[in-house]
Amino acid sequence: MPVNLALFFCSVLIWGSTWYAITFQLGAVHPAVSVAYRFLLAGGVLLAWLALRRQPILPKRDGWGLILGAGLLNFSLNYFMVYKATELLPSGLVAVAGSVLSVMNVVNARLFLGQPIRPAVLVGGMMGVAGVLLLFTPELDGGVLTGGALIGFGLMMISNYSASLGNMVVSKTRKAEMPLITTTAWSMLVGALFMVLVALIQGASFAIVPSMPYFLSLLYLALFGSIAAFLCYFTLLGRIGPGRSGYVAIMTPVVALVVSTLFEDYHWTPAGIAGLLLAVLGNLLVMAPASLGALLRRQAA
């Protein structure tokens, strides 16, 4: 299997299942505390791995600014909003709302990296957003404020934009040839520190409920959802760029909705099916032109 394809499927399958795993983190433990524990564990494991292999642990001095940015955007604000949104919505819908990240990646790649935006991106973006809204239609019927669907949707848009800006930062770390594991580890620890500060400000307790589902989900989210998936995705990001790597955000919610259907009794409606198809097609349209053009050029050559 080609390396890029393997990285892609690893990211999609793991992240597609983590949305449901997050549901076991909610309840007695404050979301900021759960996020902090998740990335403290993940970052600590990565640093321990580097130490065992006798590789440099500390990044270069000029790399700390990018690490702080990645920590705040990718491993702090992003996931705090995801956990808060999952308190209000089924995990599958949270994942679908997260697919808007692919559109934001393309827009921010234009703003910060100078990559052009094709007309197909605008059309695909509108299709994708329309599809997400269709999926949310059953949640919005009968009162927005009571169900909290609108609030959950808004939290996911904040999460998406934070993650998209974080992807731009990560793209710069890859171009600067900063060591992937070292950079990721310290970014996770910085993100965890931010979450500790948020928890302290909000007066949250750092006590952990002695629950097996909580511990198992924490281990899965830290070791697989954080370390394995992020390393695969960041490697893919460095190999093919933030635009094409956004395909991960297209397929992840499909896996998440399947998991939600099996374990959360998510009920499909005609509007939901149409919304998912429209969201996937819209996001494919956002991403496909560049890869399709490259394929045609290779065939012509």
Summary of the structure (lengths in Angstrom):
residues: 301
radius of gyration: 18.9
end to end distance: 23.8
largest distance: 62.8
contacts: 1080
relative contact order: 0.22
helix: 82%
strand: 0%
